Amino acid sequence: MPVDRRHVDALVGDRLRAVRKWRRMTLAQVEETSGGEFRTSVLGAYERGERGLAVTRLLRLAQLYDVPPSELLPEDDQDSEQDDAALQRFPPDSVL
């Protein structure tokens, strides 16, 4: 079965947002921490799943957030229970 790119982008975006909030960072703080490497508008598009993320950019964000890259990837895009488990590790509403 082919991979639904938009679905994967949305799952990665959910994880990016959850980890960023778990780190108690705003989009502006990520931009500042990255020295402007990641603009707030682009980060927001990644988090909303509107824009795909190159592997090198994903690795760099994992470094900035100090998490293993695997935390930003869906384990199995067919299994939403696994994605829910990741959001429980980094609950977005528990921070802000």
Secondary structure, 3 states (H helix, E strand, C coil): CCCCHHHHHHHHHHHHHHHHHHCCCCHHHHHHHCCCCCCHHHHHHHHCCCCCCCHHHHHHHHHHHCCCHHHHCCCCCCCHHHHHHHHHHCCHHHCC
